Amino acid sequence: MCGIFGYVGQKDAVPILLKGLSRLEYRGYDSAGIAVLDNSAHLIVRKKKGKVKELAASLNQHRNAPHGTIGLGHTRWATHGAPNDSNAHPHLDCSEKIAVIHNGIIENYVELKEALKAEGHQFRSNTDSEVLAHLVEKFYKKTGTVKEALKLAVAKARGSYAVGVIHEDEPGRITATRVDSPLVVGVGKHENFIASDVSAILEHTREAVAIENGEIVVLDGDSYQLSGANGRVVKRAPRHVQWNVEEAEKQGYAHFMLKEIFEQPGIIEGLIQKRLCKTGMRFEELKIKKSRLAQVKNVHIVACGTSYHAGLVGKYILETLTPLTVSVDNSSEFRYRDPKVDRSSLVILISQSGETADTLAALREAKKRGAVVLAIVNVLGSTIEREADGVIYTYAGPEIAVASTKAYTAQLAALYSLAFHLGLEVFPPKNPKRKAELFDLLAEFKKIPGAMSEFLAEYRIDRANWDANCAEYNRRYHKSLERYFKTAPAKRKRAPNAFFMYLGRNINYPSALEGALKLKEIAYISAEGYAAGEMKHGPIALIDENPWVVCIAVDSPTYEKMISNIEEIKARSGLITAIVTKGNEAVKKLGLYLYIEVPKTSELFSPLVIALPLQLIAYHVAKEFKEEIDQPRNLAKSVTVE
Ligand code: F6R
């Protein structure tokens, strides 16, 4: 969904822009570009299809990096116009004195473009964004300042945007604004920044100002001036960002994804320690009063992708630990189905980025209907956090790999904590036995980070086997492909199907969905998660010796039913990997392809531990197939378009 970055100060802008962009690449990486006002205040643009490192290599190779102390940068996730050099940002106006970067979508760009063309403007790209450059050009002629021109330009545009502008005639100044796409200002010493996300500015400053919808900011090296949509000056001091730059580095791991997988026990431990109190779980940041929560009769969880899967697990958690009933929706569907949400509803939005457009729209819909709205977010200061009535932070630190891992388990931990808070403090059980049961579960929750660490410690020792098993799977698959192609076309039967099936039951049905999503995202192999009981209702038709079937068969009340499913798959030559509880010798006698042992926990907390092998299966398969693990094709981390 594109990353934007801008620098104004006293240093050479290009290396700073390139580094900032590489931190924002999780938002999109099909092309990248920079615009710099050089030391004679001439605007110079360099842009290129491909990743930021390709742009950097080309600047190096051609020795044509511009030198100046102010510039803009952009890394793109294509919406309008193919990923190529000319559609890459920054875009210029006709005079080539104004450069614009844009994240979002200008929905009415076709009509704007036609009108601008009729006025004589020359377009060079197929993007929606370029209209902004020409609109600023047009209005600058009337108003004489970029700020006023940008204000008039965005007033013509419909859609979502974060925009940054520099102009040869206003050297030393960046002007920027946003509506529904994120934008922060980083405040440094004799240097200031704009960025889509704080992770891009951390090595320069940890003081950040979030820009609100409709506000315009003008910054030079020494100051920033904010004004509201009504033109009034807005005074907003920077907030200190808790994240640090080390958290945004790989720290010796081969991939960010692996590093983030390993961070999980520490994050969950930290979250529990932060919130645990004598009476259960407390949140400093929640903001919603206990008396308001006590009026809640029903809960609706709304989220997308991995966060949605966390929400599905959350339904089981909340329904187990509290007296409330819970529904879960994809954000992109929620507002189309007339949800029965009113003052008696608690709507929980889950979002790592806090910027997902559909989740934001769902939040607004829920507020309109009078619900109390709680956001579970990772990125502090994000739009979803700001618009919700209350917030629970997941404190997972910057998640750089596009495929979410640590944010997911941190979301689960937030949901367990919330459920304990509601179950023990907001709706305290009348029955002392039930209360004692909840405290026993809370005591077990505290031990879960230990179980996660134990699993990862054993994985470290066993790592070579994970690679070997994936290589063996690859070999088997390619052998069956070879057999297929060696067969005369007329005699060929079905082509072998590289397919992963993930089966789970009860609270681990969503774990199965999440396991499949991780694999699809980074290994590009078809994968589906099913409730194991559904297998016989269709998916079993897919089973032969090719698909890799991952069965979540940890100790639980449904364990025996899962074993029956395993037998059914085995009877059809399925290649089974069973995730089992450590010490389960019986399942080992079944002679399956692979066993992954996880420490024993009660079923309620098992999704936290099971997430680890599921993430690692995806990681190792993607590695075996030599895919780009941290930046999978076509994806972007923050989906700010609907
Ligand atoms: C999957 C993944 C996505 C996000 C989804 C929601 O690995 O990262 O499915 O979970 O785009 O994003 P947030 O949580 O930022 O709202």
Boltz pocket constraint, residues with backbone or C-beta under 6 A from the ligand:
constraints:
  - pocket:
      binder: B
      contacts: [[A, 304], [A, 305], [A, 306], [A, 307], [A, 308], [A, 350], [A, 351], [A, 352], [A, 353], [A, 354], [A, 355], [A, 356], [A, 359], [A, 402], [A, 403], [A, 404], [A, 405], [A, 517], [A, 521], [A, 636], [A, 637], [A, 638], [A, 639]]
      max_distance: 6.0
